[in-house]
């Protein structure tokens, strides 16, 4: 790897950018336990792929039964589920290029 092929954005910067993106994008859902799960640099694409895991409230869809029992629905909606997102960060500019499920 030569100096020309090294990313200008280092791994710590890429992780920070990815975590900030998750916090901003999911701010209304109040994500909890935001953690780095995996990070890797894709040389050919000059891109960091940063996997961030976090907990967010599980959304229980309304059903005929749950609609008749608001207390039960409230209890079920207080549960959290773990989600993993891969945030693609440009290795030169630090721009978020995309995000996908893992």
Order of alpha helices (4+ residues) and beta strands (2+ residues): alpha-beta-beta-alpha-alpha-beta-beta
